[in-house]
Amino acid sequence: MPGMRGLTIMVVTADPERFRGALTLACSHAALGARVRVYCHERAVSLLRSDSGPADPPDLFEHGLPDRSALLALAIESGVGIIACQTGLDLCDVAIGDLVPGVEAGGVMGVVATLGEDRLVTI
């Protein structure tokens, strides 16, 4: 859909189910050709770790749904920008290299400064 407004999603909690919702929304919007960014604020950065994080409920796999890491990889492959809060990296005691490949570090000021005409959603 040409001319579609971008979407910036701010994930404000480390709740894995809300994060799945954010990634699903991001992938759907990206599939329509719009710019999409997901900013993980403070402790939500823990959801971006490549080696751990809260386990997904087993019934997701039983129903053919991807786990969080696969959904995150799909978002990145779809062109969704994934941004880890710099303060959150410190709070969670992780380095950018501990996160899944393709995640960049940033701050809320940078996100807001580049919002432009994007819709802003908090989850």
PyMOL commands that set and color helices and strands:
alter all, ss='L'
color gray80, all
select helices_A, chain A and resi 16-31+42-48+58-62+68-77+86-91+96-98+108-113
alter helices_A, ss='H'
color red, helices_A
select strands_A, chain A and resi 7-11+36-40+81-85+103-106+119-122
alter strands_A, ss='S'
color yellow, strands_A
deselect
rebuild
show_as cartoon
